[in-house]
Amino acid sequence: MSFEVIEVGVPQLNAKDWERTKDTQKNLLDLFLYDGPKGLMRLDYPLISHFMDGDDPCSQAFCLRFEMDRIRFSADTTPCGNLSS
């Protein structure tokens, strides 16, 4: 599964712009990995996904977990902390 983090109201990048910003994206990931809190094996980011189920607006809360030792996002998306759905 792939994903893209977008900011509401900001235009999405087209394929040409994605290619053009590849180096910047790599640099931002490097900053995330090496400039974050030291000594943590896992970083948890509470996330609420808003989507439509047919005509019904829905939302789901889950936790985006990054495993620092494996440099990857975890498949475990169970809610973190006091995040409610």
Contacts in CASP RR format, 6 or more apart in sequence:
PFRMAT RR
TARGET T0000
AUTHOR 0000-0000-0000
METHOD contacts of the structure
MODEL  1
MSFEVIEVGVPQLNAKDWERTKDTQKNLLDLFLYDGPKGLMRLDYPLISH
FMDGDDPCSQAFCLRFEMDRIRFSADTTPCGNLSS
4 12 0 8 1.000
6 12 0 8 1.000
13 21 0 8 1.000
33 68 0 8 1.000
33 71 0 8 1.000
36 43 0 8 1.000
37 43 0 8 1.000
39 68 0 8 1.000
40 68 0 8 1.000
41 67 0 8 1.000
41 68 0 8 1.000
41 69 0 8 1.000
42 65 0 8 1.000
42 66 0 8 1.000
42 67 0 8 1.000
42 68 0 8 1.000
42 74 0 8 1.000
43 65 0 8 1.000
43 66 0 8 1.000
43 68 0 8 1.000
44 63 0 8 1.000
44 64 0 8 1.000
44 65 0 8 1.000
44 80 0 8 1.000
44 81 0 8 1.000
45 63 0 8 1.000
45 64 0 8 1.000
45 65 0 8 1.000
45 66 0 8 1.000
45 80 0 8 1.000
46 61 0 8 1.000
46 63 0 8 1.000
46 64 0 8 1.000
46 79 0 8 1.000
46 80 0 8 1.000
46 81 0 8 1.000
46 83 0 8 1.000
47 61 0 8 1.000
47 62 0 8 1.000
47 63 0 8 1.000
47 64 0 8 1.000
48 59 0 8 1.000
48 60 0 8 1.000
48 61 0 8 1.000
48 83 0 8 1.000
48 85 0 8 1.000
49 59 0 8 1.000
49 60 0 8 1.000
49 61 0 8 1.000
49 62 0 8 1.000
50 57 0 8 1.000
50 58 0 8 1.000
50 59 0 8 1.000
51 57 0 8 1.000
51 58 0 8 1.000
51 59 0 8 1.000
51 60 0 8 1.000
52 58 0 8 1.000
59 85 0 8 1.000
60 85 0 8 1.000
61 79 0 8 1.000
61 83 0 8 1.000
61 84 0 8 1.000
61 85 0 8 1.000
62 77 0 8 1.000
62 78 0 8 1.000
62 79 0 8 1.000
62 83 0 8 1.000
62 85 0 8 1.000
63 76 0 8 1.000
63 77 0 8 1.000
63 78 0 8 1.000
63 79 0 8 1.000
63 80 0 8 1.000
63 81 0 8 1.000
63 83 0 8 1.000
64 73 0 8 1.000
64 77 0 8 1.000
65 73 0 8 1.000
65 74 0 8 1.000
65 76 0 8 1.000
65 77 0 8 1.000
65 80 0 8 1.000
66 72 0 8 1.000
66 73 0 8 1.000
66 74 0 8 1.000
67 73 0 8 1.000
67 74 0 8 1.000
79 85 0 8 1.000
END
